Structures are given as C-alpha cells and as structure tokens.
Amino acid sequence: MGHLRRFLHARPAAPRLAALHVASLVYGVIVEIFGFWCPLTALEEWLDVRGQVLPYRGPFLLHYLDAVVYPDIPPNLLIAGVIAVSVLNLWIYARRVRVRHSLG
C-alpha cells in the first residue's frame, strides 16, 4: 500500500505528456462507447490496403484483443474492461493533480 501512496503523490515528470495522455484516454473511451470515427483506424486500413492485406471490419479492440488475447470473452465485457482500466487511470491522474495542488 505504501508504494501506491508514493505513486499517487509523486510529481509527474512531464505534465504536458500527462495532459496528452489524459486527453487520449478520454478520446479513446468516447470512441469505444459511441463508435465514433478514429483517424488511426482509417490510417491502419489504408496501410493494410497498400500492403495488400485484407482490412478488417469492426472495432479495433474486438479485432485484436478479442481474437488473440481474450477469445472467449463477450465483446461488451471486453469493452467494459477497457473502459474500467481507463477510468482507473483517470482517477489516478485526478488524485495526483489534487494532491499536488493541496501541497502548493
């Protein structure tokens, strides 16, 4: 428990990178929940076609993680797990910011 407390109270090495990471987490969760368009998926599909690989259809998570790592987990449970990990990550960032501001 002491290691977690030290991690939560540690000062981030690069606050701009932390802000970029939080923004990308929020964007990723929104894309997964609402099925919005992701520019990285479009780039990946374009590169697949140029490399003469058949592009897949459907969400990135379901294509890679479900097929390789979690073959017997329902898609909704897989997406819920990813969202839970992202929310935990955001909570850790929020705690670190709150502690840093309370310390002055």
DRENPA-3360 file (N, C-alpha, C; in nm, 2 decimals, always signed):
BEGIN
1 = MGHLRRFL = +0.08/-0.12/+0.00/+0.00/+0.00/+0.00/+0.09/+0.13/+0.00 ~ +0.20/+0.12/+0.06/+0.29/+0.23/+0.06/+0.34/+0.27/-0.07 ~ +0.36/+0.17/-0.16/+0.41/+0.20/-0.30/+0.30/+0.28/-0.37 ~ +0.18/+0.23/-0.36/+0.07/+0.30/-0.43/+0.05/+0.44/-0.38 ~ +0.07/+0.46/-0.25/+0.06/+0.60/-0.19/+0.17/+0.69/-0.25 ~ +0.29/+0.64/-0.25/+0.40/+0.71/-0.31/+0.38/+0.74/-0.45 ~ +0.32/+0.65/-0.53/+0.30/+0.67/-0.67/+0.19/+0.78/-0.69 ~ +0.09/+0.77/-0.61/-0.02/+0.87/-0.62/+0.03/+1.01/-0.58;
9 = HARPAAPR = +0.13/+1.02/-0.50/+0.17/+1.15/-0.45/+0.30/+1.20/-0.53 ~ +0.35/+1.12/-0.62/+0.47/+1.16/-0.69/+0.44/+1.27/-0.79 ~ +0.53/+1.35/-0.81/+0.52/+1.46/-0.91/+0.55/+1.41/-1.05 ~ +0.45/+1.43/-1.15/+0.48/+1.37/-1.28/+0.60/+1.44/-1.35 ~ +0.67/+1.36/-1.42/+0.80/+1.41/-1.48/+0.77/+1.50/-1.60 ~ +0.66/+1.48/-1.67/+0.63/+1.57/-1.78/+0.48/+1.60/-1.78 ~ +0.44/+1.71/-1.72/+0.29/+1.74/-1.71/+0.23/+1.75/-1.84 ~ +0.30/+1.80/-1.95/+0.23/+1.81/-2.08/+0.20/+1.67/-2.14;
17 = LAALHVAS = +0.29/+1.58/-2.11/+0.27/+1.44/-2.16/+0.15/+1.38/-2.08 ~ +0.14/+1.41/-1.95/+0.03/+1.36/-1.87/-0.10/+1.42/-1.93 ~ -0.11/+1.55/-1.96/-0.23/+1.61/-2.02/-0.26/+1.54/-2.15 ~ -0.16/+1.51/-2.23/-0.19/+1.45/-2.36/-0.24/+1.31/-2.34 ~ -0.18/+1.24/-2.24/-0.23/+1.10/-2.21/-0.38/+1.10/-2.16 ~ -0.41/+1.20/-2.07/-0.55/+1.21/-2.02/-0.64/+1.23/-2.14 ~ -0.60/+1.33/-2.23/-0.69/+1.36/-2.34/-0.71/+1.24/-2.43 ~ -0.60/+1.16/-2.46/-0.61/+1.05/-2.54/-0.70/+0.94/-2.48;
25 = LVYGVIVE = -0.69/+0.92/-2.34/-0.77/+0.83/-2.27/-0.92/+0.86/-2.29 ~ -0.95/+0.99/-2.27/-1.09/+1.03/-2.28/-1.14/+1.01/-2.42 ~ -1.06/+1.05/-2.52/-1.10/+1.03/-2.66/-1.12/+0.88/-2.69 ~ -1.03/+0.80/-2.64/-1.04/+0.65/-2.67/-1.17/+0.60/-2.61 ~ -1.20/+0.64/-2.49/-1.32/+0.59/-2.42/-1.45/+0.63/-2.50 ~ -1.45/+0.76/-2.54/-1.56/+0.81/-2.62/-1.57/+0.73/-2.75 ~ -1.46/+0.71/-2.82/-1.46/+0.64/-2.95/-1.52/+0.50/-2.93 ~ -1.48/+0.43/-2.82/-1.52/+0.29/-2.79/-1.67/+0.29/-2.75;
33 = IFGFWCPL = -1.71/+0.38/-2.67/-1.85/+0.38/-2.62/-1.95/+0.41/-2.73 ~ -1.92/+0.52/-2.81/-2.01/+0.57/-2.90/-1.99/+0.53/-3.05 ~ -1.87/+0.46/-3.07/-1.84/+0.41/-3.20/-1.81/+0.52/-3.30 ~ -1.75/+0.63/-3.25/-1.71/+0.74/-3.34/-1.59/+0.70/-3.43 ~ -1.57/+0.77/-3.53/-1.46/+0.75/-3.62/-1.32/+0.78/-3.56 ~ -1.22/+0.70/-3.58/-1.09/+0.72/-3.53/-0.99/+0.73/-3.64 ~ -0.92/+0.84/-3.65/-0.82/+0.86/-3.76/-0.72/+0.75/-3.77 ~ -0.68/+0.69/-3.65/-0.58/+0.58/-3.66/-0.63/+0.46/-3.72;
41 = TALEEWLD = -0.76/+0.43/-3.71/-0.82/+0.32/-3.78/-0.82/+0.34/-3.93 ~ -0.85/+0.46/-3.97/-0.85/+0.49/-4.11/-0.71/+0.47/-4.17 ~ -0.61/+0.52/-4.10/-0.47/+0.51/-4.14/-0.43/+0.36/-4.15 ~ -0.47/+0.28/-4.05/-0.44/+0.14/-4.05/-0.50/+0.07/-4.17 ~ -0.63/+0.10/-4.19/-0.69/+0.04/-4.31/-0.63/+0.08/-4.44 ~ -0.59/+0.20/-4.45/-0.52/+0.25/-4.57/-0.39/+0.17/-4.59 ~ -0.31/+0.16/-4.48/-0.18/+0.09/-4.49/-0.21/-0.06/-4.52 ~ -0.31/-0.12/-4.47/-0.34/-0.26/-4.50/-0.37/-0.28/-4.65;
49 = VRGQVLPY = -0.45/-0.19/-4.71/-0.48/-0.20/-4.85/-0.35/-0.18/-4.93 ~ -0.27/-0.08/-4.89/-0.14/-0.06/-4.96/-0.05/-0.18/-4.95 ~ -0.05/-0.25/-4.84/+0.03/-0.37/-4.82/-0.03/-0.50/-4.86 ~ -0.15/-0.48/-4.93/-0.22/-0.60/-4.99/-0.27/-0.69/-4.88 ~ -0.31/-0.64/-4.77/-0.37/-0.72/-4.66/-0.51/-0.68/-4.65 ~ -0.60/-0.78/-4.64/-0.74/-0.75/-4.63/-0.77/-0.68/-4.50 ~ -0.83/-0.56/-4.51/-0.87/-0.48/-4.39/-0.98/-0.55/-4.32 ~ -0.98/-0.54/-4.19/-1.09/-0.60/-4.10/-1.20/-0.49/-4.09;
57 = RGPFLLHY = -1.31/-0.54/-4.04/-1.43/-0.45/-4.02/-1.46/-0.46/-3.87 ~ -1.50/-0.35/-3.81/-1.54/-0.35/-3.67/-1.44/-0.28/-3.58 ~ -1.46/-0.27/-3.45/-1.38/-0.20/-3.36/-1.24/-0.26/-3.35 ~ -1.14/-0.18/-3.33/-1.00/-0.22/-3.31/-0.99/-0.32/-3.20 ~ -1.05/-0.29/-3.08/-1.03/-0.37/-2.96/-1.09/-0.51/-2.99 ~ -1.20/-0.52/-3.05/-1.26/-0.65/-3.08/-1.18/-0.73/-3.18 ~ -1.12/-0.66/-3.28/-1.04/-0.73/-3.38/-0.91/-0.79/-3.32 ~ -0.84/-0.71/-3.25/-0.71/-0.76/-3.20/-0.72/-0.83/-3.06;
65 = LDAVVYPD = -0.77/-0.76/-2.96/-0.77/-0.82/-2.83/-0.87/-0.94/-2.81 ~ -0.98/-0.93/-2.87/-1.08/-1.04/-2.86/-1.03/-1.17/-2.93 ~ -0.98/-1.15/-3.05/-0.93/-1.27/-3.12/-0.81/-1.33/-3.07 ~ -0.72/-1.25/-3.01/-0.59/-1.30/-2.97/-0.58/-1.33/-2.82 ~ -0.61/-1.23/-2.74/-0.59/-1.24/-2.60/-0.71/-1.30/-2.53 ~ -0.83/-1.26/-2.56/-0.95/-1.30/-2.49/-1.05/-1.36/-2.58 ~ -1.02/-1.48/-2.63/-1.11/-1.54/-2.73/-1.25/-1.58/-2.68 ~ -1.27/-1.60/-2.55/-1.40/-1.65/-2.51/-1.47/-1.54/-2.42;
73 = IPPNLLIA = -1.43/-1.42/-2.43/-1.50/-1.31/-2.35/-1.59/-1.24/-2.44 ~ -1.72/-1.21/-2.40/-1.81/-1.14/-2.48/-1.76/-1.00/-2.51 ~ -1.78/-0.95/-2.63/-1.73/-0.82/-2.67/-1.77/-0.70/-2.58 ~ -1.89/-0.70/-2.52/-1.93/-0.60/-2.43/-1.85/-0.60/-2.30 ~ -1.82/-0.72/-2.25/-1.74/-0.73/-2.13/-1.60/-0.68/-2.16 ~ -1.54/-0.71/-2.28/-1.41/-0.67/-2.31/-1.40/-0.51/-2.32 ~ -1.50/-0.45/-2.38/-1.51/-0.30/-2.39/-1.53/-0.24/-2.25 ~ -1.61/-0.31/-2.17/-1.63/-0.26/-2.03/-1.50/-0.27/-1.95;
81 = GVIAVSVL = -1.42/-0.37/-1.97/-1.29/-0.38/-1.90/-1.20/-0.27/-1.94 ~ -1.19/-0.24/-2.07/-1.10/-0.14/-2.12/-1.15/+0.00/-2.06 ~ -1.27/+0.02/-2.06/-1.33/+0.15/-2.00/-1.29/+0.15/-1.85 ~ -1.31/+0.04/-1.78/-1.28/+0.04/-1.64/-1.13/+0.07/-1.61 ~ -1.04/+0.02/-1.69/-0.90/+0.05/-1.67/-0.87/+0.19/-1.71 ~ -0.94/+0.25/-1.81/-0.92/+0.39/-1.84/-0.97/+0.48/-1.73 ~ -1.08/+0.45/-1.67/-1.14/+0.53/-1.57/-1.04/+0.52/-1.44 ~ -0.99/+0.40/-1.41/-0.89/+0.39/-1.30/-0.77/+0.48/-1.33;
89 = NLWIYARR = -0.72/+0.48/-1.45/-0.61/+0.56/-1.49/-0.64/+0.71/-1.47 ~ -0.76/+0.75/-1.52/-0.80/+0.89/-1.50/-0.82/+0.93/-1.35 ~ -0.87/+0.84/-1.27/-0.88/+0.86/-1.13/-0.74/+0.88/-1.06 ~ -0.64/+0.80/-1.10/-0.51/+0.82/-1.05/-0.45/+0.96/-1.09 ~ -0.47/+1.00/-1.21/-0.43/+1.13/-1.26/-0.50/+1.24/-1.17 ~ -0.63/+1.23/-1.15/-0.71/+1.33/-1.08/-0.65/+1.33/-0.93 ~ -0.62/+1.22/-0.87/-0.57/+1.22/-0.74/-0.43/+1.29/-0.73 ~ -0.35/+1.26/-0.83/-0.22/+1.33/-0.83/-0.23/+1.48/-0.85;
97 = VRVRHSLG = -0.32/+1.52/-0.93/-0.34/+1.67/-0.95/-0.39/+1.73/-0.82 ~ -0.49/+1.66/-0.76/-0.55/+1.72/-0.64/-0.44/+1.73/-0.52 ~ -0.36/+1.62/-0.51/-0.26/+1.62/-0.41/-0.15/+1.73/-0.44 ~ -0.11/+1.74/-0.56/-0.01/+1.84/-0.60/-0.06/+1.99/-0.57 ~ -0.19/+2.01/-0.60/-0.25/+2.14/-0.57/-0.27/+2.17/-0.42 ~ -0.29/+2.06/-0.34/-0.31/+2.08/-0.20/-0.17/+2.11/-0.13 ~ -0.07/+2.06/-0.19/+0.07/+2.08/-0.13/+0.12/+2.21/-0.17 ~ +0.06/+2.28/-0.27/+0.11/+2.41/-0.30/+0.20/+2.41/-0.41;
% end
